[in-house]
Amino acid sequence: MKLLSWNVNGIRSCFRKGLLSWVRAQAAEVVCLQEIRARREQVEEELDSFAGYHAFWNPARRPGYSGVATFSRRPPEVVHYGLGQPEFDEEGRVLTLEFGRLAVVNAYFPNSQRTHARLPFKLAFCEAILKWLEGLRSRGRHVLLCGDYNIAHREIDLRNPRENQDNAGFLPQERAWMDRLLDSGFVDTFRMRCPEPGHYTWWSHRKGVRERNIGWRIDYVVADQDLDPRVLESFHQPQVQGSDHCPVGVLLDPP
């Protein structure tokens, strides 16, 4: 089973930059997109080209902002829109599909912002989604949490850690929450299999930054520790253009 996750930084823009060709070439079973910044009816014509996929959409209430969408070849048994908390759900940040015992959680974590104005909101979201994951596991589900976390966990996960100690996405509180997530029975599938530096998933729009690979690793596929042994491969696709993020994904051995 191949699962892909990508912050597309606006699905309408990404469609114009080759999103559909990428989806067709990958032939994944599940595709999770974040920061779609559109409602389904705004891209209905393009979605007609997603032959063979069931589409699930959770846009933000605010137009042109946030939002997630998940496409799956197999129809899920259960779909959950959000976390059941209006302050987060109105921003369209979480979409969970259950396939038997497997729960795929597609998440777009808030950005703390340059002045850290949204740090309390982000930390509250982090607590809420951890509680959600624990609830899924308590019901016997194996969990994959994929998406844009807006957190570089460790110094290895960004090119210039010393210069970014006080910047959103690398704040001590954010990194401490990542520690809590992994300590509570989850595995960073990519880092578990790739301890080498230089692997990033986001680059700023400044000229030459992506070419010189001055980036941050803020997009993840995290698995619960019982599911992780079934992960055959965890990978990034930095060669794929169309967004300031690149796709990430896993190959999962079917049960």
Buried (B, 14 or more C-beta within 10 A) or exposed (E): BBBBBBBBBBBBBBBEBEBBEBBEEBEBBBBBBBBBBBBBEBBEEBBEEBEEBBEBBBBBEEEEBBBBBBBBEEEBEEBBBBBEBEEBBEBBBBBBBBBEEBBBBBBBBBBBEEEBEBBEBBBBBBEBBBEBBEBBBEEEBBBBBBBBBBBBBBBBBBBEBEEBEEBBBBBEBBBEBBEEBBEEBBBBBBBBBBEEEEBBBBBEEEEEBBEEEBBBBBBBBBBBEEBBEBBEEBBBBBEBEBBBBBBBBBBBEEE
